[in-house]
Every structure is written in structure tokens, then in C-alpha cells.
């Protein structure tokens, strides 16, 4: 079944069960499963290599974008125009946070952003410092205005509106926009919740449709999931497993991590074992492709071989958004069928 027919049947599923499904041990499944390619971090090689490889076979993917990297001007990452071209080609654009921080590296919630305990440097009336409980500053604000990071105390003292984190003694130094009582500085550190909220807001303001969150470093806990539900419809994590309708959780979409040394045959084996044999939804987590840029870059010829196999086997290739919607529909149908069966037994 080609992509157009597959998605057409997906749209018709709810009313007439038009999509060809099979029932195995009480569980609905897709005859050949599904495959999704998710490319994390917004590496530029996803535009120069991944896009052409998938495009020649009519296949699409999901690009997980780190907003600050996309807007940084760093040529290792896709530019705004390149990401827009991916979406115009049919790719899904997902949020991968603002700075790619883990929730244990920075404050987790908006309520935890306030920094207290500021004290004035006796030798410098414009220099404040305080103990800092985290090992990274994703962002720092005074009265809602961002402060700029500098490399040392000399630069800090010379420039208002700056900060420097001394990791050796876990101390944060600030040269604020305005001085005064240390207790009234109004300084906040960007939280993981803000990363989720701001990345979606900025991507949306730039014209992208964004409702999928891809967890940086695949770090995912129950409390982080609770936060994500405020802003997104689904979330991709890790766990090296496939997704099945009966146990599907849209806020814990499982992915197989792809490493540089993984052969095309090893990925094809995953597809055979989980998609073709069991009708599961296989989601791969890639980073860079074709060049030594980014974490665990994958050879372009190996990606091409995997895509060729999927095409030859006529396995549906979907974005994370499309796959999650189908899994939800299958799960609802399975639950309804089971409820109906229980009612018949009880009558």
C-alpha cells in the first residue's frame, strides 16, 4: 500500500474500519507495521543527505529541532529556511527544546526558576553572586529580559546584563541591568518547563505546526511527562522497543537508538522482527547523517539501504504525528471490541 492509500485508509478508519487490520491474540495490528525516522538535534546533514535519500522514494520523516541552535547561525545546524523547506516537503517539525538540556541540569518547573540568596561583592557594587543548585544555565532573565553569558569575571565586570557560572564552587555571578537590594533583583533561571513552552511558542510563531515533543537525551520521567501534556499531544522518548496498540502511550513513544556503527542489516533486522513479524510501529532515533557532524552520525549509504528495504517491502513510512494518531485509533478500536466481547459474555 502506497503512502497516499495508507493515509486515506487511516482517515476512514474510525467509521468503517476500512484499514486492513488483523487480530492476533486479541490485539489489532497492521499487516506490515509501520516505520518512522526521527532525526534529532536539527543537524544540517538531515537537509543535505537525509531529505534527498527519503524524498526519492516518497518517504517522510520527523525533524526534532533545538530552537536556539536553528537560530544561532551555526552551520552545523539547519537554518530556519532549511527547516521550512523540510516542512514544505511533508516532514513533521517537532520540538526538541530550546537548548537541549536535561531536566536534572536546570530547574524543572517555572516555580523553581527563582534564584535567592544574592549577595553584593564588597569590592564591586555592580557584581552580585549566589549559590546555584544546577550544573547548567539554559537561560537567565532579569525582569523578563535575557542576560548574556560571558566567559570570565573580567568580562562580567565590564558588561552590564551578563552572567558567569563558576562550576568549581557552584556559584552564579551576575552584573545585572539594574542594581539595588539583592532580594529584589528579580532574576530567574530558565526551566525545563520553559524550554518546552518557549520552543513550541517560537516554532509556532515562525509558522510551523508543532504538537510533538522529542525528549533531549531521551531523558523521560513521570513528572516531566506531566509537564509535557500541557503543551504537546505526544512525546518521543527512547527504550529501544517498538510500539503496539494494546500498550501504546502517546507520551512515551518508544524509539530505537541508532549509532554510527549500526549496520543497515541490523536496522533491517529490527524492522523484520518488530514490524513485519509482529505488526509493530518501529521508530528510529537518528542524529546526523553522511558527515561527521553531531552525535553518532550515521552513514548515508546505510540509511539509503534501510529506506530501500522499507520501500521494497511496501512498509508504510509515517511521521511521528501520523503514527501516533493511528496507534490511538487502533487502541480505541481494540478497547471497544474487548468491551463488546465482555458484554456479550455477560449477557
RALINDA-V335358 format. One record per backbone hydrogen bond with DSSP energy under -1.0 kcal/mol. CO is the residue of the C=O (numbers start at 1). NH is the residue of the N-H. If there is no record, write none. Layout:
# RALINDA-V335358
co=CO nh=NH
co=CO nh=NH
This chain:
# RALINDA-V335358
co=2 nh=6
co=3 nh=7
co=4 nh=8
co=5 nh=9
co=6 nh=10
co=7 nh=11
co=8 nh=12
co=12 nh=16
co=13 nh=17
co=22 nh=29
co=24 nh=27
co=27 nh=24
co=29 nh=22
co=34 nh=282
co=35 nh=318
co=36 nh=284
co=37 nh=62
co=38 nh=286
co=39 nh=64
co=42 nh=78
co=43 nh=46
co=44 nh=47
co=44 nh=48
co=45 nh=49
co=45 nh=50
co=46 nh=51
co=49 nh=53
co=50 nh=54
co=51 nh=55
co=52 nh=56
co=54 nh=57
co=54 nh=59
co=55 nh=58
co=61 nh=92
co=62 nh=39
co=63 nh=94
co=65 nh=96
co=66 nh=70
co=67 nh=71
co=74 nh=77
co=76 nh=44
co=79 nh=83
co=80 nh=84
co=81 nh=85
co=82 nh=86
co=83 nh=87
co=84 nh=88
co=85 nh=89
co=86 nh=91
co=87 nh=90
co=92 nh=63
co=94 nh=65
co=95 nh=214
co=97 nh=67
co=98 nh=68
co=102 nh=105
co=105 nh=136
co=107 nh=192
co=108 nh=193
co=110 nh=113
co=113 nh=189
co=119 nh=129
co=121 nh=124
co=124 nh=127
co=127 nh=121
co=128 nh=174
co=129 nh=119
co=130 nh=172
co=139 nh=190
co=140 nh=147
co=141 nh=188
co=142 nh=145
co=145 nh=142
co=148 nh=163
co=152 nh=156
co=153 nh=157
co=154 nh=158
co=161 nh=148
co=162 nh=175
co=163 nh=150
co=164 nh=173
co=165 nh=167
co=166 nh=171
co=170 nh=132
co=171 nh=166
co=172 nh=130
co=173 nh=164
co=174 nh=128
co=175 nh=161
co=175 nh=162
co=181 nh=184
co=182 nh=185
co=186 nh=143
co=187 nh=115
co=188 nh=141
co=191 nh=195
co=192 nh=196
co=193 nh=197
co=194 nh=198
co=195 nh=199
co=196 nh=200
co=197 nh=201
co=198 nh=202
co=199 nh=203
co=200 nh=204
co=201 nh=205
co=202 nh=206
co=203 nh=208
co=204 nh=207
co=211 nh=233
co=212 nh=95
co=213 nh=236
co=215 nh=218
co=216 nh=219
co=221 nh=225
co=222 nh=226
co=223 nh=227
co=224 nh=228
co=225 nh=229
co=227 nh=230
co=228 nh=231
co=228 nh=232
co=234 nh=213
co=235 nh=253
co=236 nh=215
co=238 nh=255
co=243 nh=281
co=249 nh=252
co=250 nh=235
co=253 nh=237
co=255 nh=240
co=256 nh=285
co=259 nh=262
co=263 nh=267
co=264 nh=268
co=265 nh=269
co=266 nh=270
co=267 nh=271
co=268 nh=272
co=269 nh=273
co=270 nh=274
co=271 nh=275
co=271 nh=276
co=272 nh=277
co=274 nh=280
co=275 nh=279
co=280 nh=34
co=281 nh=243
co=282 nh=36
co=283 nh=256
co=284 nh=38
co=285 nh=258
co=286 nh=40
co=288 nh=298
co=291 nh=293
co=298 nh=290
co=299 nh=303
co=300 nh=304
co=301 nh=305
co=302 nh=306
co=303 nh=307
co=304 nh=308
co=305 nh=309
co=306 nh=310
co=307 nh=311
co=308 nh=312
co=309 nh=313
co=310 nh=315
co=316 nh=35
co=319 nh=323
co=320 nh=324
co=321 nh=325
co=322 nh=326
co=323 nh=327
co=324 nh=328
co=325 nh=329
co=326 nh=330
co=327 nh=331
co=328 nh=332
co=329 nh=333
co=330 nh=334
co=331 nh=335
co=332 nh=336
co=333 nh=337
co=334 nh=338
co=335 nh=339
co=336 nh=340
co=337 nh=341
co=338 nh=342
co=339 nh=343
co=340 nh=344
co=341 nh=345
co=342 nh=346
